[in-house]
Structures are given as structure tokens and as C-alpha cells.
Amino acid sequence: MSDFFESDIIRNELEDIHKLQKEVYGNVLEFPNMSREERLENVEKLSKLLEKQQVMFTRLSLSDDPEAIKLKNTVQQSIPLMGFPVGTDMNILFEGMKQSINKLKENVDIDFI
């Protein structure tokens, strides 16, 4: 394992990201049937997840560890899978996602059924 990924801070943050991903994505299909409070809680978790992912990407970008660089490149190559053009700056991607989450917060009271 590389020095970057041996760090307790990095390992703990990656565990938090994984846990949040499981919680948020595990509720995707149930979102329309959730109460307003449950929807808000899920959107807040999504917002927290995005913040943690952005911080992790920044850490990857600042590291000279080969494994961190490899993961950063993998993330950048996956940009088209998220609906953004190849070569999109990650800061633009994160900002676009934040805007989408804010719209979701604004529309949490919409009846999906």
C-alpha cells in the first residue's frame, strides 16, 4: 500500500465516503416515498458526501504518491460517465454537483408520485 493510503486520516475519510455512498445511493429508489424530513436528511448526506469527495480529490491532487496520482487520473477519466465533457475541470464538476444538490433542496417538497 502506498504512503498516501496508509495515512489514518486518509483511511478514515475514505471509510466515511464509502459509508455515505452506501447510505445515499441505497436510498435512491426510496427517495420519492420518503417523508420530507427523510428527504432533507438524505440530501444533507449527499451534500456532505460531495464535500468529502471534493476534499479527497484535492488531497489526491496535492500528493506526489504514485497510487494517489493513479486514483486522481482514474477519477478524471470517469468525468464523461457523470455527464460532463472529457477534460472538464473537477472544480467545475463539483460546482455543478453542488448546484444540483441545492436545486434538490429547493424542491424537496415536490410530490414525486
Secondary structure, 3 states (H helix, E strand, C coil): CCHHHHCHHHHHHHHHHHHHHHHHHHCCCCHHHCCHHHHHHHHHHHHHHHHHHHHHHHHHHHCCCHHHHHHHHHHHHCHHHHCCCCCCCHHHHHHHHHHHHHHHHHCCCCCCC
